[in-house]
Every structure is written in C-alpha cells, then in structure tokens.
Amino acid sequence: MMIFPPTIQAIAIRKTGGPEVIEKMAIPFPKAEPDHVVVKVEFFGINHIDTYHRNGLYPIDTLPSVLGCEAAGRVVALPADRNVVNMPEEGCRHRKSCQRRRNISNSKRRTTLVSMPTLSVPDTVSTSTAASILVQGLTAVTFMEEAYKVKRGDTIFIHTVAGGLGILMTQLAKHLGATVIGTTSTSEKAHYARSNGADHVICYKTEDVVARVLDITNGEGVDAIFDGVGRDTFEMDFKFMKRKGTLVSVGNASGAVPSFDLEKLSSKNVTLVRPTMNHYNVTFEEAHRNGQRLRGLVESGTLKARVHKEYPFSAEGVRQAHADLTRGQTMGKLVVKVS
C-alpha cells in the first residue's frame, strides 16, 4: 500500500483580490475517495475562471482556498474500489493500461498530488497538452453541442477569437461546417486566428465591430455569438445578432454582465444562455460521453491546443500568469509546470 505525505504544496489564496493574494502553501493531503485515482501532477492549466475565484467575482465558500480546475499528470495509485478498477473499458474512468491522466471534475487541482476521477490520455498526447486542452476543450465541445448546436451553414461570432478557448471554438466550428467571425486586439493575433480557421477577424481596437459584422453578413447578422468578455460587449452583441439568434454568455473577462430588462430579448426573439461546463458533465454518462468526444477530436487533430507560455510552480509564477491572462497579452494557453 502506497504511503502518501501528510502535506502537499498548493497554490492558494487566503483572501480575494488581485494577483498579489496568490500564495504557495502546504496543505493536508486530500482524502483519496474510493473511486478516485491519485495523480502526481506535472502540469496545470490557467483559465479565466481561476481569476474569477481569485478576485471574488465567483464567491468561494471557505478560505484559504486552492485555485485551479485543470491538471494532468501520472497515476501513482489506483482506486481502492476494485469494482471501479475492474469495470469494462467502455465504461471505465480509470484505464490501467494508460499512465497519463486528465481531470474532468471541478475540484481544486493546483497541487502536487490530487485525488480525482479522470479521463485517460493517449500516449500521442503530451501531459502539457492534456493540461492545456481539458477545461477549454470540454467547454468548446459542450457549448457548441448543447448551449447552441453549431451546424453546417451557420455564421458564428466569437469574441477574443485568438484566446485559448476562442481558438478551440474556431477549430470546432469550422469542423462542423460553420463560418467563423471573431475579434482580437492585434494583427499578430488576427493572423494566428486565421491560421486556425477563422474566416473573418476584426481588430476591435481599430475597427467598428458592428459595422464590419453587418457588412460581412449582408446586414443579416450572425446565428450565434459566443461571448467570453461579458460587461463590455453584451450591449454590442444585440446589434449584430440575427433574428432568432442565440447569445451564449461564456464568461466575464471584463466583468459581470449588469442586470437588464428581459424585454431586451424580444426585439429579435434572442435566446440567451449562460452555461457552465461542469453542469453539462454532472453524471458519469455525461462526463464519459463528452470526454470521449473530446479525446477523439484531439486524437484526430481537429482540436489543437497551443501553449503560449509555461510558468514555474511558485506564487510569483502563477501571479504573473494571472496578470498576463487578464491583460490580454497571450495567444493560446498558459500552463504551469509542476515537476
């Protein structure tokens, strides 16, 4: 029986605030649930939701709190529940034949060792890539299937199209046969987005986004908007939304969307959706189905993550990652190297 240390290192916060509240601290080793594996973490991904928890936009129940929701590493202990270990391949979360694993739950993961349910990663996918594509990959897969089902012939709009999630959504939307319009801040990011399949990229700092979208769509507008910016773009979205279009509010990078009159939706019979990826993956069946779909898209090369930068596993490293992400200085994904 493997003996685990009484404490492990974690990236956590004692209070909410700016990046300066991030600390590296020792915490008790988490209880290993009977149906979980124990994983030695090698990389974890940085996501906007981490910054929402850190700054208090998304409330945290207890403090101190470990940050993070995405990790990849190697299995060091199988589940204590032998029924889970011996499940047939088509229903098993814990493949003994594969050493690298990815987390599919929403538990905190910015630690050196974790107990968690997993999605196995093929040997062709590096641990760094696994940590960079899990949360955003599952978000793209579930949002473009369930929040708004993207189909051939659609015109889709993606805010911050060169970001980690924006690029994966672009790749998936093109795979599904849609035309993709998106915004970004620089010509370099625009080139990157086009190289990943975006049909039209608008620089929101120098161009009139509404006028450009209406020009591209011959005045009709778009079938669906995936908006991860929030407060700064919400009003704009209605100006180039097609009648009976769908607005998927993905996130709040600029702040939470303020309260508004529901009559606003009736002007074009707009459908407004504010989903979270975790609530599409509550049951084992849901998580397994979506996880397998994501795995297939990654293995086929349809979804490709780009690691923009690796940061050290330190308070200073993660603080810098948060600062870079919120300042819009990145293209693709940020990861922290633990081992």
Summary of the structure (lengths in Angstrom):
residues: 339
radius of gyration: 20.2
end to end distance: 23.4
largest distance: 66.6
contacts: 1137
relative contact order: 0.16
helix: 32%
strand: 27%
